[in-house]
């Protein structure tokens, strides 16, 4: 057990892509928690944080920088990881909802916020099962 632990620890220290991929789900979950707590203050910041958590999750899993990734590139990354069409469609719809809501003044309703966070968590779980 000690040898296996040492090898895994060594891989975390030397293989940054592996470490990013392994931490992606936890990091995204923490960002979603943080976004849910800030939802009432600034709705635009909430939606930006949710979208950022989702984009960063896919970028971390693919070991790519998140800056500048488009919807189509994210879909290609997920398709390359053999994610089925339905979770990819849900992922993209959630991102589009976040982008739309950031610029709509009355988008911070509590029930909409709770639904979006629940959907984001469900999609992350679905992606984790596949990837």
C-alpha positions, 0 to 999 in steps of 0.5 A, a space after each residue: 500500500 505504501 509503494 502504491 501511495 508513493 507512486 501516486 503521489 509522485 505522479 501527482 507531483 510530476 504529471 500536472 495534466 493528471 493532477 488537473 484532471 483528478 482535481 477537476 470535479 472537486 474544483 468545479 463543485 467548490 466553485 458551484 458552492 461559492 456561486 450558490 452562496 453569492 447568487 443573491 448579491 450579484 446575479 451576473 457574477 453568479 452566472 459567470 461563476 457557474 459558466 466558468 466552473 463548467 468550462 474550467 472543468 472540461 479544460 482541466 479534464 482535457 489539460 487545456 487552457 480554458 481561456 478562449 474555448 468556444 462552445 464548439 471546441 468544448 463540444 469537440 473535447 467532450 466528443 473526443 472523450 466519448 461523451 454521449 450526445 445527451 450530456 453534451 447537449 445538456 452541458 451546452 444548454 446550461 452554458 448558453 443559459 448562463 451567458 444569456 442570464 448574465 445580460 438579462 436584468 431579472 435573471 436572479 430569481 431564487 428558484 432559477 438559481 437553485 435549478 441552475 445549480 442543481 442542473 450544473 451538478 447533475 451534468 458534472 456527475 454525468 460527465 464524471 461517470 462517462 469520463 
